[in-house]
Amino acid sequence: MTRPLLFTPLQIKDITLKNRVVVAPMHQYSAVEGFATDWHLVNAGKYAQGGAGLVIMESTKVARSGCGTVGDTALWDDQFIPALARCAAFIKSHGAVAGLQLGHSGRKARLSRPWEGGKPLVGTEPEIYDWDGWELVAPSAVPHTPSSPMPRALSHNEVRDMVGHWGRAAARAEAAGFDVLEIHGAHGYLVHQFLSPASNQRTDEYGGSELNRMRFAVEVAECVRENWPAHKPLFMRLSCEDDAGWGPAESVLLSRLLKAEGVDVIDCSSGGTLAHSPMDGVRAKKYGYQVPYAEKIRKEADVMTMAVGHIVHAHQAEEILQSGRADLVALAREIMYNPNWPMDAAQKLGADPDFKSVPPPYSYWLAKRAKSGFEGTPSTWNSGRA
């Protein structure tokens, strides 16, 4: 039997992923004053134990002003390195590649956690630290929604300084032991805010024309690449369609520029500039609704892509790869629901009959069960019992 492409190793630069299953970065909003906790260790670790090839930890902020909530993880200071290093080491010890996403929330910062309402904070709420340093900044003084607080527009020099924050955070990610780094340029956060004409109304070299609006993203990529080892992969997540003046054609052009700066993979998502969620609308009702973005950029920008968005089934993921629509598939809520999705997919595709893709405490017992010939289902296990 031909080995499924989903479970064929992939080398990017000097890093080899054991399979093409990626855990997409998912905000946990569970840090304590920026520090990763046991929650992050367990959350990321279970995905490595479940057989994923690459586990990308959540958007970790490059500056204090970039924190979306009080629970965001941070990497604007060396003091945050050890807690993240603990997570990276655990991920790697169980056969997965450890990745980290770097981000800045821009005008979408300083909010309560989503399950607490996602409302603007006023500074007197519990858990808030360093309120004075948590300033709401953006490319332009344009609020996210009419009812959102007004951000302060970054000065030209502050924009240049912000680029440096990304580079220094990248160096810290390397010190923490991560082997893949992703720049968050999507979902209406700071990099994306510079890209969209709906949020960027600047008149200097960072605003106005399409290329000027791309300048910040390109400079961030350049600075990160300079501070991130040349032999390690660099990803960038884009909202390839935001329904606010930025679409697939612009994303193709930017992807070409990013590739020239050393970005290896474009992570293709959508939405975030406007008030509605990237998951809203008709597109979100379809499996793989964002896959066409990954396919278009892969073909037209000649760069590797990662598809994400309602990828649920093993055969669906395999078809995406076999048809050349993307090089990697990423899962978020589906793998949160089933952290052993990679192990399960490998069984369904016949790629790992001996469960060698998961750690020995799992593989030994599960392979033993498989060889026993037991074919019962959960619904029959208690049959005949009181």
N, C-alpha and C positions, 0 to 999 in steps of 0.2 A: 504493500500500500504506500502511495506517495505521501510523504510527510506533509501535513497541512502547513500552509504558509504562515498561519497565525502562530505556530509553534516551531518555526524555523528561526534560528538565531539571526540577529541583525547587528552588524558592526557599523558604528558611526564614529568617525575619527578613531581613537584607540580604545573606545569603550564598546564592549559587546553585550547586547541584551540577549538573554536566553530565549526570549520569545517577543512577540510584537504587541503584547497586552500591556497597556499603560494605565496606571491609576492617575486620573486627572487631579490637579490640585483642587482641594475643596476647603474653603474656609471653615474652621472649627470654632472660631471666636472664643477660645478657651485658654488663651495665654494669661499669665499673671504679670502685669506690668511689662509686657513684651516677651517674657521668658516662656519658652516651651515647657510643658509639664509632662507628668506621667500620662495624661490623656493623649498627648501627641505621640508619645512612644508607643502606646498600645494601639492607637488608631492606625498609624503608619505601619507598625510592625505586623499587624494581622494581615495586611495586604501582601506583604513580603512572604509571610507564612502560607498564604493562599495560592502562591505560584505566579504572581505578576512578574513581568520582566523588568518593569521600571515603575517605581513609586515616586511620584512628584509631590512633595509636601506643599502645603498651602502658601498663598501669597504672603510673603514675609517682607515687612516694610523697610524701605531704605532710609526713611527719615521719620522723625516723630510726627510731623505734620501729615504723613501719609496714612496713619492708622484709621481704618474705617470704623472700628469700635474699640472699646476698652480691652477686648480679648484678642486683638491682632498680635501675631508673632512679629518680632523685631530683629533687625540685623544692622542697625545704624551705629552700633558700638561693639567692641570686642567682648564685652561682658556677656553678650548673648550667644557667643560661639559654643561654649561647652554643652548647654542643654540641647542645642540642635545637633551637635556632634554625636551625642549619645543616641539620638534617633537615627542618624545616618549610619552609624556603626551597626546598629541592630538590623536595619534594613539589609545592609550588605552581608551581614553574617548569615542571612537566610536565603542567599542566592539571587536577590534582586539588586538592581542598580538604584542608588539613592539619588533622587533629584530634588531640587528646590526651586520654587517660583519666587521672583522678586517683584514687588509692586509698590505703588503709591496711589492712594485713593483720590487725591486731588479734591475736587468739589464734593465728592461723595464720602468724605471723611466725617468723623465726629458724630456718629450715629449710635443709637442703642442697637443691641443685637437684634437680628431679624425676629426671633421669637419673643423679643421684648417690645416689638412694634416697629423697629427700624426707624425711629423718629430722631430728629435733631436733638442733641444734648445741650444743656444750658450751663453745665459746669458744677452743679451741686449734687449730681447723682453719685451713688456709691461706686467705688472702684476707680474713680477718675484719679489719675495722677498727672502731674505736670500739665495742667490745663493751659497755662500761659504759652507753653511750647507747642501746643496742639492747635495750631492756627489753620483755618480753612483757606487753602490757596488753590489757584487754578490758572490756566492760560489767560483767561479773561474774567472780568467781573460779571459772570453770567451764572445764575443759580441753576441747579440741576432741574428743579421744577419751580413753578411760580411761587409755591409755598416754602421752598427750601431757603436756608440762610444764604446771604450773599457772600461769595468767596472774594478774597483779595487777589487781584491779578499779580502774578509774579513779575518782577522787573526783569529786564534783559540779563543783568548779572546774576540774578537769582535762578534764572533758567539754566545758565551755564553752570552754576554751583550745583543745581539739582542733578545734572548729568554726572558730576563727580560723585554724588552720593551713591548712584547706581554702581559706579566702578568700584568704590570702596566696599560696598556690600558684596559684590561679586568676589572680591579677594577674601572676604570673611567666609563666604560660602565654600570656597576652596579650602580654607583653613579648617572648616568644620568637617571636611571629608566627603562632600557631595561630588558626584561624578557627572551629573547633568544639571544644567542651569536653564531656567526659562524666564524670560522677560514678559511681564504681564502688560500687554499692549491692547487689551480688549475690555469689554463690559463697562464702558463709560468711565474708566478710571483715568489717571492722569495722562499716560501716554496716548490713550485713545482720545482724550479731551483735546489734545493738540491736533489730532488728525481730523476731527470732525469740524466742519464750518459752523455747526450749530453751537458748539462750545468754544471755538477758537475765533475770536474777533480781533486778534492782534494786528498791528500795522507794521511791526518790525520784521526781521528776517525769519521769525518763527510763526508768522501768520500771513493770511492773504491767499497767495497762490497755493495750488495743490502741493507743489514741491516744498514750499516754505513750511506748510503745515506738517509735512513729513520729516522736517529737519530734526526735530527733537527726538523722534523715534530712532532715526538713523544715528544721531550722535550718542544716544544712550547705548545702542547696540555696539557702536565703535568703542566706547569707553569700557563697556562690560567685557568685550572681547579682549581688549588690552590688559584687563585685570583677571581674566579667566584663562586657565591653561590652554594653549593652542591645541593640545591633543584631546581635549574634552569637548563634548557636544554642547552647543548653545541652541536653545529653542526660543521662539517668540510666539506668544499667543496673540492673535488678531481677531477682532470682530469684523469678519469679512463683509458683513452687511449690517448697517446700523439704522437703516430707514431714516437717516438724518444727514444725507449728503455724502455718505461714505459707502462704497459698494464694492463688488467683486473686481471691477476693472481697476479701481484705485488700489485694492489689496494686491493685485498682481504686480502692479508697478512698484509698490512699496516692497513686496517680497523680493523682487529683483535687486533692489537697492540693499536690502538687508542681507541677502546672500553674499553680495560683494563685500559686506562688512564682517563676514564670518559667521552668519547665522546659518545653522545646518538644517533646521526643521521649522516649518511654520505650523503652529497648532491652530486649527481653523474653527472658530466659534462665531457668534453673532450677537448683535444687540447691545444695549446698555446705555446708549447716549440719552435716549428718551426715558420718560418715567416708567414705561412698561418694561417688564422683565424680558430678557432674551428668550425665556421659555414660553412667553405668551404668543397668541396668534395661531393661525392655521398650520404654519410650518411645524410647530411643536407637537402636533397631533400625529405626525408621521415618523415611523422608524427612520433613523439616519437622516433626519431632515437637513443637517448641515454638511453631509458628505459631498454634495456638489461643489461646495467651496473648496474642499481639500482636493477634489479632482481637478478643478479649474486651475488652481494655483500650481499644483504639481506639474500639469502639462504646459501651462503658459509661462510660468516663471522658472521652470526647470529646477525646482528645489524639492526636497523631501517634505512631505506633509503628514500631519496627524489628524485623523478624523475623530470627531466627538459629537455626541448629541443623540440620545435615544438609540444607542447601540446596545442591544439587549441579548441577542441570541448568538450562540457560537457560530452557526452557519452563516448568519448575517455578517458577522465580523470577518469570517473567512472569505466570503464573496467580495467584500470591499477590497481586500488585499489582492485576491486572485484577479479581479477585474482591473487592477492598476489604478484604483481611485485614490489610494493613500498608501503610505508606507507603514504606518502605525495606526492602531485604534486605541482610543482612550475611553475609559468608563468612569463615571462619577457616581450618581445615585444608584445605578444598578449594582455596582460593586460594593457600595455601602450597604445595600440590602443583602448581598451575598458576597462576603469577603473572599470566599473560596471559588468565585466565578472562574478564574483561570484554570484551577484544578478540574472543575466540573466541565468546562469547555474542552479541555484536553481529553477527558473521557468520552465526551459525545463525538469528538472528531477522531477518536482512535489514536491519539498522538502519544499517550503516556499510560499504557496498560499497567505498568508497575508503579505508578505514582512517584516516579523519580523527580518530578518537578517541584515537589514539596519537601519540607524538612523530614528527616528520619522519624521523629516522633509521630508524624502523620503517615508517612509512606509505608513504614513497616506494618502498621496495623491495617491500613486500608488495602494494601496489596495482599495481605494475608486473608482479609475478608473476601476480596475479589476471587482469590484462588480457591476459596471454599465452595464456590458455586452457588452461594446463597443468592436467591433471586427475589426474596420477599420485599414487600413495600411497606412503608410505615402504616398503611391502613390495615395490614394483615398481621403486624407484629403482636398485637394483643388479642388476636382471634382465639376464642375459646376460654379466655381468662375472665375472672370476675371483675 
